[in-house]
Amino acid sequence: MSTTLDLGSLGERIAVAFLTDAGLRVLDRNWRCREGELDIVAREGDALVFCEVKARRGVGYGLPVQAVTIAKQRRLRVLAQRWLAAHDEHAPDLRFDVVGVLVRACGPAVVTHLRAAFQ
């Protein structure tokens, strides 16, 4: 793994596999607009789920899920509004999840899925 972009891409692939194995249906990946990017948009039952993925190689700076700051949460809410305005997708429930992927040198990655991580 040579770059941060490679790590992020690997983390997102692992997160998508984890979420689909858990029964979520991925609707969109890496959706971009002027304000930024949504990593994963998925549906789980009646919920539309906006997932932020954070991948790290170690915990020296904390767990991957701890990297979603208040400012990032604000930006994700705006991005979710933009996504909803651009798509004909409706759901009675909206949810923001965070998926942390700890990529280890040896062994499988450790995935942490925080459902409804923030409002």
N, C-alpha and C positions, 0 to 999 in steps of 0.2 A: 504494500500500500504506500504509494509515493506522495500523495498530496491530500490536503484537506478535502478537496472536491471528490477525490476517490473515496475517502472515508465517508463523506456525506452520501454519496451515491450507493455505496455498499450498505450503509445504515438504513437508507430508505428501502432498498430491496429486501433487506431482512425484515423491516417493519411491515411492509406490504404482505410478505409471506405469513408473518405472525398474525396480522389482523385478519387475513382471509381464512387462515386456519381456525381462527376464533369465531368465524361466521359473519364477519363484516364484508360488505360488497363494495369494492373500490370503484368510485365514480370518476375520479380525476386525480392526476399526479402532477406535481410541479406546475400548477396553474399560476400564471404570472399576470400581473397588471402593473400599472405605474407605481403603486404603493408597495409592491413586494411580491412574495411568492407563498402560496400554500403548498405544503409538502404533499398531503394526502387529504382528499375529501371522500368520505365513505358513507354508507348507509348501514344502520343496524336496526332492524325493525322499523319503528316509527321515528327513529332519530337520524338526523343528518349530522355527521360527525366530521369536524375539522381537526385533523391530526397534525401536530408539529412533531417532527422527528429530530432528535439530537443524538449524535453518535460521537463516541470518544474511545480512545485507546487505553485510557487509564482514569483513575479517580483523583489524581493529584490536584485538580481544580474542582473537585466535587463530582457527584453523580451526574450523568448526562441530563436527567430530567430537571436537575436544579438550574440548568442554563436558561430556562424560560423565565425571563425577568418580567416585571410589571410592564415595562415599555413594550416588550415583545408581545405580551398578552393583549395590550391595547391595539398594536398593529394587526394582530391576528383577527381581532374583532372587526376591524375595518376591512381587512381582506375578505372575511366571511361575507360581509355585507356586499362587497363588490362581486363576489362569486355568485351570490344569490341573485343579484340584479342581472347578471349575464347568463344565467341558466334557468331553464324551466323545470326546476326541481323544488318540490315543496315537502315539508315535513312538520308535524306538530311539535317536535322537539328538536332543538339545536344543542349540540354538545361540543365542547373543546377538550380533546384528549392530548396527552403528551406521551410519546413513545421514546423511551431512552434505550439506546443500543450501546452496550459496552463490548467493543471488539477486542478480544484477547489474542495474544500471540499464539497461545496453545489452547485448543479446545473451542467449543462453540461459543458464539456471542451470547451475552446475557441481555435479555430483553425485559424491560419494565414498562408496563402499560398503565398509565394513570388515566382512568376514565373520569370524565367531568373534572379535569384538573383545575379549571377555573371557569368563571361565568362570563 
